Amino acid sequence: MQLVIMAAGMGSRFGGLKQMEPMDDYNNFLLDYSIYDAKRAGFSSVVFIIKKDFYEAFRDTIGKRAEKIIKVEYAFQDLNDLPEGFKCPEGREKPWGTAHAIYAARDLIKEDFIVINGDDFYGKETYEVAYKYLKSLPEGSKGKYAIVAFEAKNTMTENGAVKRGVAFQDKNGYLEKLIESSIYAKGDKVVCEPLDGTPAFETEPSQLVSMNLFCFNKDLIPALGEKFPLWLKENINVPKSEFLIPTVVDELVHENKATVRLLSTPSVWFGVTYKEDKPGVVKALKALVDKGEYKEGLY
């Protein structure tokens, strides 16, 4: 099984390329911890989705370290990587979105896989949950997807609101609804402000939220190849439009081509949404190393 890491985005709120910010005394990044956790959970290779401009920096840091323990491959997310018959509009700067990121890796994804953000720490239990789920599926499964979700209280930062997919499940444990929202703590509740402009609502700290950790069968790749041209026909000239994973998955579910299990992890997320988050992340990682959860230096 493969680990696919979306690491092409610049961290505008953080003020730089978050994925390449050292987080310990050994100059390891959060990505290093993700790869380490995925490898020990059972994943056999990693595909980095990056901007081509950052290839040498990635290869000479994260890539060289990761190569010591896992097979490493690179895919490049490019605005001009479009299906035949489409051309990127002049002046377009915004990337085409997370589903396009996976589309960029279409020639490298050969097995069932998970996809994660490059600037989040998910915790070892999260990768164990994801691996166990994919491993449990019959060989050749199609459309048997899953999200590994966190309790909202385990994904917060003291330095501002964060974007999360508020996840609701049906009585059988399948994803019923995912509301992309800006969330923040308010007393003993969590306030969710949907990004689509619908009214805000309050929920419990234990509410499950998506951190963009999806489990996919490899049949997602041809599905993206079918969906992307259709999406482009409607959105190519909308400057900030994005071809997003949740949108594609929602369409496949409604077409009865996929189901999405809602899995949960006890792990505590942390990341560098804001510059002020870094000291807390460094401290948290050191505490985990001191407890023996990670080897000093990882590699």
Summary of the structure (lengths in Angstrom):
residues: 299
radius of gyration: 18.5
end to end distance: 21.3
largest distance: 55.0
contacts: 931
relative contact order: 0.19
helix: 32%
strand: 28%
